[in-house]
Amino acid sequence: MPSIKVKGMTCNHCKASVTDAVSKVPGVTSVEVDLLKGEAAWTEQSPVDVAAIRKAIIDIGFDVPE
């Protein structure tokens, strides 16, 4: 399951926002967000461009370190 680090998540609302944003990326079938690890992971129906995941998360106000 591919994953990406996410900075700035502090609560369940943050977790829900990131889950919703990543789930809207074409090809993503499910999303798991871990607040303690500061990480979002997803499963893919078809290959997903990680840049699209990064953009979806950044667009809602969180930081995605390189």
N, C-alpha and C positions, 0 to 999 in steps of 0.2 A: 504494500500500500504506500504510494508516494506521500510525502509530507513536506510541509514548509513551516518555518519558524514565523511566529506572529508576535510582535511586541505591542503592548498597550492594552491587552485584554485583562480586565480585573474582576468581572462578574458574569453571572449567567446571561445577562442581557448582551454583553459583548460576545459571549460564546454563541448565542442564538443569531446575532447579526452576522458573524463570520460564517457560521453554518449556512445561513440563508444565501449569502453572497456567493460562496463557493459552489453551492448546489445549483445555482443558476448558470454556471459555466457549461457550455455544451460538451457533452461526453461524460460529465460527472454523474455517477449513480448514487453515491452516498458519501456523507462527510462525517468525520469525527473530530471534535475540537477538544483539546486537553488544556485547560486553564493553567494547571500547575507546570506543565512542560512548555507552555506558550507555543503550541503547535497545532496545526490543522492537517489532517490526513484525509485522503479521499480514495474512492475506488472509481475506476473508469470503465465506461461501456466501450469507448473508443479512445485512441490516444488524445491526451489533453495537453495543450501548451501550458507549461508552468508560468509563462509570462501572463497568460490570461487569468490564472489563479492569483498571481501577485497583484495584477491590476484590480481585480474584483475586491481584494482585501484592502488595498491602498485607497481605492475609491470610497470606501466607507469609513476611512479615517484611522486605520491602523498602520503600523510600520512593519515592513517585511524586509529584514536585513538580508544583504547579499550573501 
